[in-house]
């Protein structure tokens, strides 16, 4: 099965809401030297804190806070796919997270871009024991939504 990769203006956009955000645990290893732009952003969905110490996002109608990261190298998706245990050829239920595109907004609710995001299925979130984060913000290192 092949996967269509959409790139506008030569950049790959990824919405991050957890350990890949600037200042969080995986940002340095996976993003810091590859990102060409990072801006605060929001997307529609639901955010959950998982007992393993990282979050999951599902589709929904709440506001999830994070960052829109832009990369010049398409190869970054392969590294992120490995981190998120996503393989395009597997069934949705077999992946820990699934990568898909969603619309991302700035803090004034103006559309910024369609970006890749890693989502977990609601069923998996429930089985793992995810706790909904009604404010749409997660941090593993104490960052606040206003940081």
Legacy VTK file of the C-alpha trace (Angstrom):
# vtk DataFile Version 3.0
C-alpha trace
ASCII
DATASET POLYDATA
POINTS 147 float
0.000 0.000 0.000
1.446 3.374 -0.940
0.885 6.559 0.990
0.266 9.985 -0.481
2.437 12.662 1.097
1.181 16.201 0.602
3.756 18.969 0.869
2.981 22.650 0.372
5.751 25.228 -0.142
8.351 22.489 0.286
7.679 22.053 4.011
6.225 19.167 5.979
3.902 20.363 8.766
3.236 18.330 11.920
0.943 19.292 14.811
2.463 18.138 18.115
0.712 18.159 21.500
2.894 16.001 23.746
6.512 14.913 24.104
7.477 16.421 20.722
6.609 19.994 21.780
9.533 22.405 22.339
10.808 21.861 25.888
9.373 18.350 26.209
11.213 14.999 26.401
11.433 14.044 22.704
11.816 17.484 21.101
15.643 17.553 21.222
16.119 14.070 19.792
13.498 14.147 17.043
12.885 17.797 16.151
15.380 20.402 17.389
17.967 20.269 14.558
15.356 19.552 11.868
12.579 22.062 12.556
12.589 25.252 10.469
9.604 26.865 12.209
7.607 26.250 15.388
4.502 28.180 16.339
1.857 27.823 19.020
-1.274 26.316 17.527
-4.541 24.552 18.268
-6.545 21.804 16.618
-9.912 20.197 17.208
-9.810 16.927 19.099
-9.737 15.468 22.586
-6.599 15.160 24.664
-5.891 12.418 27.204
-3.086 11.831 29.706
-1.993 8.196 29.608
-0.635 6.244 32.602
2.652 5.680 30.727
3.503 9.382 31.080
2.621 10.724 27.655
-0.601 11.930 26.005
-2.927 10.787 23.259
-5.188 12.824 21.027
-8.365 11.553 19.412
-10.717 13.180 16.949
-13.280 15.392 18.665
-14.583 18.926 19.051
-12.549 20.265 21.990
-9.561 22.532 21.505
-6.159 20.837 21.814
-3.147 23.103 22.389
0.235 22.360 20.885
2.682 23.503 18.241
2.756 23.459 14.469
6.254 22.302 13.536
7.534 22.755 9.985
10.331 20.627 8.553
12.229 20.891 5.255
13.019 17.162 5.164
10.219 14.703 4.426
12.326 11.999 6.113
11.339 13.370 9.517
8.007 11.555 9.132
9.784 8.188 9.063
11.535 8.968 12.361
8.289 10.187 13.931
6.423 7.136 12.593
8.920 4.906 14.401
8.553 6.867 17.651
4.748 6.733 17.479
4.673 3.030 16.484
2.888 3.829 13.220
3.228 1.765 10.060
1.037 2.851 7.119
0.592 -0.718 5.866
-0.847 -1.970 9.175
-4.508 -1.884 10.117
-5.545 1.155 12.179
-6.175 -1.070 15.211
-2.627 -2.494 15.039
-0.865 0.881 15.312
-0.360 2.622 18.638
-0.948 5.960 16.889
-2.187 6.648 13.368
-0.943 9.535 11.261
-3.488 11.655 9.436
-3.954 15.254 8.356
-6.047 17.781 10.270
-6.578 21.520 10.057
-4.474 23.530 12.500
-5.215 27.061 13.744
-3.269 29.891 15.351
-4.308 31.240 18.744
-6.676 33.707 17.052
-8.477 30.722 15.448
-7.239 31.537 11.931
-6.366 28.486 9.842
-2.614 27.967 9.515
-2.344 24.755 7.529
-3.340 21.163 7.138
-0.764 19.210 9.095
0.080 15.666 10.025
-0.871 14.585 13.530
-0.565 11.294 15.402
-3.939 10.198 16.770
-4.917 7.254 18.945
-8.233 5.477 18.544
-10.792 6.193 21.297
-11.014 2.448 21.963
-7.272 2.188 22.635
-7.333 5.315 24.851
-10.143 3.748 26.888
-8.373 0.376 27.218
-5.145 2.070 28.341
-6.993 4.180 30.921
-6.533 7.640 29.409
-7.726 10.595 31.499
-9.350 13.394 29.512
-7.601 16.765 29.739
-10.517 19.216 29.428
-8.208 22.234 29.041
-6.588 20.568 26.009
-3.048 20.903 27.376
-0.486 18.282 28.429
3.040 18.729 29.731
5.488 16.203 31.073
7.886 18.864 32.374
5.607 21.449 33.938
5.144 23.806 30.982
1.839 25.636 31.093
-0.463 26.547 28.247
0.664 30.170 28.669
4.431 29.362 28.733
LINES 1 148
147 0 1 2 3 4 5 6 7 8 9 10 11 12 13 14 15 16 17 18 19 20 21 22 23 24 25 26 27 28 29 30 31 32 33 34 35 36 37 38 39 40 41 42 43 44 45 46 47 48 49 50 51 52 53 54 55 56 57 58 59 60 61 62 63 64 65 66 67 68 69 70 71 72 73 74 75 76 77 78 79 80 81 82 83 84 85 86 87 88 89 90 91 92 93 94 95 96 97 98 99 100 101 102 103 104 105 106 107 108 109 110 111 112 113 114 115 116 117 118 119 120 121 122 123 124 125 126 127 128 129 130 131 132 133 134 135 136 137 138 139 140 141 142 143 144 145 146
